[in-house]
Amino acid sequence: MTAQPPPRRVDVLVVGAGPAGLATAARIAAAGAGRVEVLERETQAGGVPRHCAHGGFGTWTHPLTGPGYARLLTEAATRAGAVPRTGVTVLDWAGPRTLTTVGPQGPETIEARAVVLATGSRERPRAARLVPGTRPAGVYTTGELQQAVHLFGQSIGTRAVVVGAESVSYAAAGTVRAAGAEVVALVTDHPSAQADQLRVRVDQLRVRVDQLRVRADQFRVRAARLRHRVPLLTDTTVTELLGHGRLSGVRVRHRDGRTATLACDTVVFTGDFVAADELARQSAITLGTGPDTSRPGVFATGALLHPGQRARAARRAGTEAAGAVLKWLEAGE
Ligand SMILES: Cc1cc2nc3c(=O)[nH]c(=O)nc-3n(C[C@H](O)[C@H](O)[C@H](O)COP(=O)(O)OP(=O)(O)OC[C@H]3O[C@@H](n4cnc5c(N)ncnc54)[C@H](O)[C@@H]3O)c2cc1C
């Protein structure tokens, strides 16, 4: 038996190079906190915005697409002295602040003075929504669809049903169209589109400048609907997926009991975000609403804490989390 090599030591390990992780790393590195590494399992840093090939990122004066925003944040973190390492997946814990990873150079164990979990959130896929039926090809979440179309140039079929009516559902409809396919319908079991109600609730909590952004978001959603004339089926649930090999249709049921089959070869399950909190759960680390966790020296930020959070808010949360990490480091752990 060969003895395990001792863990490599760094000052701060950030898991996840999305807006939250990159912003955290940038501020910590800029403060001169030593070696700050950002581990990212994808081949490119930037998180979800990498595959959001539309506008709405950046600021009023400096509008950006998702990929442009991802590049900006990656460059800012690198310029500040942080080291993004792509193709590196964090697998598990080997100590309170020690992580096992696998990457292009093989497995590695890394110990840090502070660990920041910034692993984001994901949309619940078909299996988690317990939608019965066959197991055909052509079933996506918005994230999977955007990656297939915008990152890998894959063909996604010709007729798509989009499940959900939130902002992200309209983004999914836009991606379907960008891929040259037709949107058969948006289907939601709510009595109306969700984007407006959710945003209005957020309105009540935010300062004036955020209210303006929210209104712009609502406007974009409505404009998308009008521009594309997306048929919206409210009070309607997808009850079954049909087809062998490839999806051939989805069965839907209206609240009043009526049923119908929508012929389609693609279905996109959108929204309904859940935290990507596997690493925290593996080690029974309890997350709260702020950066501190139940384990000293382990912090959390971004959409991991607030699933589906907008990219700008995740970036802001990352910068705030960096403050908590710096205090921990200054206090001598
Ligand atoms: C499909 C979709 C469309 C969206 N569209 C918009 C939009 O148009 N505008 C907007 O403002 N917001 C949008 N959002 C929301 C926003 O982009 C995200 O919530 C935001 O990116 C959150 O930032 P984050 O850094 O917390 O997480 P993420 O951006 O999700 O980044 C987390 C990163 O962690 C990595 N990671 C996870 N686990 C590991 C591991 N074990 N090891 C290594 N790396 C790991 C992931 O690969 C990922 O890159 C969208 C979200 C989705 C899912």
The ligand as a MOL file (V3000), in Angstrom:
LIG
                    3D

  0  0  0     0  0            999 V3000
M  V30 BEGIN CTAB
M  V30 COUNTS 53 58 0 0 0
M  V30 BEGIN ATOM
M  V30 1 C -31.2340 28.2580 -17.0610 0
M  V30 2 C -31.0430 29.5090 -16.2610 0
M  V30 3 C -31.1900 30.7410 -16.8540 0
M  V30 4 C -30.9800 31.9100 -16.1120 0
M  V30 5 N -31.1400 33.1240 -16.7160 0
M  V30 6 C -30.8340 34.2540 -16.0240 0
M  V30 7 C -30.8840 35.5330 -16.6490 0
M  V30 8 O -31.2300 35.6320 -17.8240 0
M  V30 9 N -30.5310 36.6350 -15.9060 0
M  V30 10 C -30.1310 36.5370 -14.5980 0
M  V30 11 O -29.7970 37.5480 -13.9780 0
M  V30 12 N -30.1150 35.3430 -13.9810 0
M  V30 13 C -30.4480 34.2100 -14.6600 0
M  V30 14 N -30.4030 32.9850 -14.0390 0
M  V30 15 C -30.0330 32.9540 -12.6220 0
M  V30 16 C -28.5210 33.1550 -12.4200 0
M  V30 17 O -27.7960 33.0140 -13.5930 0
M  V30 18 C -27.9570 32.1760 -11.4560 0
M  V30 19 O -28.7950 31.9920 -10.3590 0
M  V30 20 C -26.5620 32.7320 -11.0430 0
M  V30 21 O -25.6740 32.3630 -12.0770 0
M  V30 22 C -26.1650 32.2060 -9.7010 0
M  V30 23 O -24.7780 32.4020 -9.5240 0
M  V30 24 P -23.9470 31.3930 -8.6310 0
M  V30 25 O -22.5440 31.7740 -8.7690 0
M  V30 26 O -24.5480 31.3320 -7.2870 0
M  V30 27 O -24.1960 29.9420 -9.2800 0
M  V30 28 P -23.9040 29.3640 -10.7240 0
M  V30 29 O -23.8860 30.4000 -11.7640 0
M  V30 30 O -24.8590 28.2250 -10.8810 0
M  V30 31 O -22.4290 28.7890 -10.5860 0
M  V30 32 C -22.1490 27.6660 -9.7810 0
M  V30 33 C -20.9380 26.9570 -10.3790 0
M  V30 34 O -20.5120 25.9340 -9.4780 0
M  V30 35 C -20.0310 24.8510 -10.2320 0
M  V30 36 N -20.0490 23.6700 -9.3730 0
M  V30 37 C -21.1170 23.1280 -8.7290 0
M  V30 38 N -20.7480 22.0450 -8.0200 0
M  V30 39 C -19.4110 21.9030 -8.2060 0
M  V30 40 C -18.4570 20.9480 -7.7320 0
M  V30 41 N -18.7840 19.9470 -6.8980 0
M  V30 42 N -17.1680 21.0780 -8.1240 0
M  V30 43 C -16.7960 22.0980 -8.9530 0
M  V30 44 N -17.6710 23.0220 -9.4480 0
M  V30 45 C -18.9610 22.9220 -9.0650 0
M  V30 46 C -21.0110 24.7850 -11.3940 0
M  V30 47 O -20.4630 24.0730 -12.4900 0
M  V30 48 C -21.2510 26.2670 -11.6930 0
M  V30 49 O -20.4030 26.7540 -12.7050 0
M  V30 50 C -30.6280 31.8190 -14.7540 0
M  V30 51 C -30.4820 30.5600 -14.1500 0
M  V30 52 C -30.6830 29.4160 -14.8850 0
M  V30 53 C -30.5110 28.0530 -14.2360 0
M  V30 END ATOM
M  V30 BEGIN BOND
M  V30 1 1 1 2
M  V30 2 1 2 3
M  V30 3 2 2 52
M  V30 4 2 3 4
M  V30 5 1 4 5
M  V30 6 1 4 50
M  V30 7 2 5 6
M  V30 8 1 6 7
M  V30 9 1 6 13
M  V30 10 2 7 8
M  V30 11 1 7 9
M  V30 12 1 9 10
M  V30 13 2 10 11
M  V30 14 1 10 12
M  V30 15 2 12 13
M  V30 16 1 13 14
M  V30 17 1 14 15
M  V30 18 1 14 50
M  V30 19 1 15 16
M  V30 20 1 16 17
M  V30 21 1 16 18
M  V30 22 1 18 19
M  V30 23 1 18 20
M  V30 24 1 20 21
M  V30 25 1 20 22
M  V30 26 1 22 23
M  V30 27 1 23 24
M  V30 28 2 24 25
M  V30 29 1 24 26
M  V30 30 1 24 27
M  V30 31 1 27 28
M  V30 32 2 28 29
M  V30 33 1 28 30
M  V30 34 1 28 31
M  V30 35 1 31 32
M  V30 36 1 32 33
M  V30 37 1 33 34
M  V30 38 1 33 48
M  V30 39 1 34 35
M  V30 40 1 35 36
M  V30 41 1 35 46
M  V30 42 1 36 37
M  V30 43 1 36 45
M  V30 44 2 37 38
M  V30 45 1 38 39
M  V30 46 1 39 40
M  V30 47 2 39 45
M  V30 48 1 40 41
M  V30 49 2 40 42
M  V30 50 1 42 43
M  V30 51 2 43 44
M  V30 52 1 44 45
M  V30 53 1 46 47
M  V30 54 1 46 48
M  V30 55 1 48 49
M  V30 56 2 50 51
M  V30 57 1 51 52
M  V30 58 1 52 53
M  V30 END BOND
M  V30 END CTAB
M  END
